[in-house]
Amino acid sequence: MRVLLLGTIENEKIPQSLRKEHILYDHIANPEVDPIIIPEGVYDVFILFAGRSSKNVVEPLSRLLASLREDGISIPILVIAAHLPARDRILTLDAGADDVLTAPFLMGELLARVRALSRRGPLLQPRLLTAGDLTLDRGHCMLRTQTGEVRLSGKEMQILELFLLHPGQVLPRATLQHKVWGPDNEFAYNNIEVYLSLVRRKLRAIGSTVQIHAERGMGYYMDA
């Protein structure tokens, strides 16, 4: 899963919790000023920070939400606010937010809301993904066949998740880079080859017949 954080992050436990759960994120600190360029199919959820004070926050927040929706962005948006009265929460939801979370809150609740919003996307993303003889347990980072199982690193799981969600479909290198390493990671080109080799090795280790092939000049696909 990959989320886009919009605005000032005032609670550093939020990115820490995302990393702990293997949820990748990018950050735009000033969404009202910086251009928001959204590559297709990269993000599952937006988290929009409304700021510490509720005073005069609803009007710019509503403008930004309306602008995102007018641009055709249908990705679920979670707004996080320090103090937002019920009337302002209603205005925020009407402006285009899918959910509003106000402080104080537990990190577990934030993560649960992010997972719930991600399930509203065009693809249903259950905990268990299957293809061929493979079962990927995304909750425990485990890959299984009938003859064995192996634990995956965060990036290995994200790579396999992409292939299992798009069986037989050629995934361009740019898609793997955006979803796993982020659009601006200059080391992603070599990382893709390294991690694909690690994934292939783990497929062989558990006796899977599934293979990941390269399509010259196009990308990679899974043959299940």
N, C-alpha and C positions, 0 to 999 in steps of 0.2 A: 504494500500500500504506500502511496505517496500523497502528502498533503502540502498545501501552500499556505504559509502563514503571512497574514497581511496586517501591518501595523506594528507598533512598539510592543515588544514582549517584555512585560513587567515582572513576570514570574518565571525565573530560569528553570523551575522544576518542570515546566511544560515541555521544552525541547528535550530535557533529560529523560522524561517519561516516554516521549516518542521514540527516542533512540533505544531505550531499554526494550521497547516492544517491537523493535525492528521496523518502525514506521519512518520512512524517509520523509524529509521535508526541505522545502526551499523557503526563503524569507524575503519579502519585499517590505522594507521598513516604512516607506512613505507612499502608500498606494494612491493617495490623492494627487501626488506629484510625479512619481516614477511611472513610466509606461508599464502596463500589465499585459505582457505577451504570453498567451496560454497555448503551448503546443497541444495539438489534439491528442487525447487519450493518455495524457501524462498524469494528471492529478485526479484523485478520488474524492477529496474533500478540501474545501477552503476553511481556514480558521481565521476569522476577522476579529481583531482586538479593538474594542471600542474605547479604550482609555480608562484611566483611573477615576476620573470625575464624570458624573452623568450630566453636568451642566453644559448645555449647548452641544452635546455629543450626538443627539438624535438626528439633527438636520444634516450634518455632513455624512453621517453614517448612512442615512437613507439615500442621499445622493449617490454615494459610492455603490450601494446595493443596486439601486435602479440602473446605474451606468453599466454594471456587470451584466445584469439581466438583459438590458437593451442591446448589449454586444452579442447576445445569443449564448451566453455562458449558462449552462444548465447544471453545472456541478453543485452538489449540496454545499451550503454555506452555514457554518456554525459561528455565531457571534458570541464573544466572551466579553463581559462587562463587569466592572467592579460593583457598581450600584446602578441599577436601571429599574425605575418604578414600573408597575404593571402597565400603565398607559404607554410608556415608551417602549416596552417590550412588544406590545401589540403593534405599534407603529413600525418597529423594526421588522417584525415578521411580515407585515403587509407590504413593506418595501422590497422584500425579496429574500430575507433570511429563512432558512429551513428550521433553525433551532437557535435558542438563546440560553446561554449558561451564565449565571451571575455568581460572583464571589460571596461567601467562601464556598469552595467545592473541593471534593476529593479528586485526586488525579485519576483514580479508577473510574469515577463517573465521567470525566472528560474523555478518557479512552473508550469507554463504552458508548458514549454518544458519537464519537468519531467512527467507530465500527458500525454502529447502527446507520449512520448517514451514508457510509460507503456502500451499504447494501441497497440504497435507493438508486444507484447508478444503473446504466443499461445492462450490465452484466450482474447476475446474482452470484455472489462470491461466498459459497459455503466454507465451513472450516475444512472439510475434506474435499480435495480435488483428485479426480481419477482420470487415467488415460492408459489404454493398453493394460499392462500388468502392474502399473504404478498407482499408489495412493499417497498423496501428499497431505500430511496432517499439519496445517499451518499454525495451529495453536501450540504445537510442541516442536516445530521445526524438524519433523521426522518424515523420511521417505521410506516407503515400505513396498515390498513385493511378498508373494507367498513364501519365498525362501529366505527372506532377510529384511533387515531394516538398517538405516544409517541416519545419524543426525546431521543436519545441514547448518552451515553458517547462515547468517542473515542474508547475505548477497546471493549465495547459492539458492536459498529458498526463493528469493525474489525472481531469480532467473527462471527457475523451474515453474514458478507460479505463472509467469507470462506464457510459457510454452503450453502449460496445461489448460490455461484459459483460452488459448487460440490453437488447438490441435491441428496440425497439418498446414497452418498458415505461416507464410514466410514473414518473419519479423525483421525489419530493417535494423541495421546497426544503430541508427539514430534512436530508434524506439528503445532498444536495450539500454543505451547510454542514458536517455532521459529518465527512464523508469527506475534504473538501478543506481546510477551514479549522479544524475543531475545533468542539466543541459550545458553547464559551464565547466565540467570537469575535464581538464586537458589530458588526464591520464587514462581516460575511459577506453580509448582505442585499444591499448595493450591489455587493459584489465579484462575486456570482454573475452579475448582469447584465453587468458590465464584461467578465468573462472569457468569458461565452457569446458576446458580440459579437466578441471576439478570435478565438475558435474558429471561429465562422461565417465570419469574414473569411479565415482560413487554409484553410477548406474550399473557398471560392470560388477562392482563389489557386492551388490545385492542380487545379481543374476538377472537383471532386467533385459528384456529384448528391445526396449525402447531406445532409439538412437536420435541424436541431434546432428543434423547435416547442415553444411554450408551451401548456400545457393550463390554461385559466383556473381558478384556485383550487385546482389540484392539483399542478402542477410542470411538468416538461419531458420530452420524449421524442425519440428519434432515429428519423427516417424514412429507412430505407436502401433 
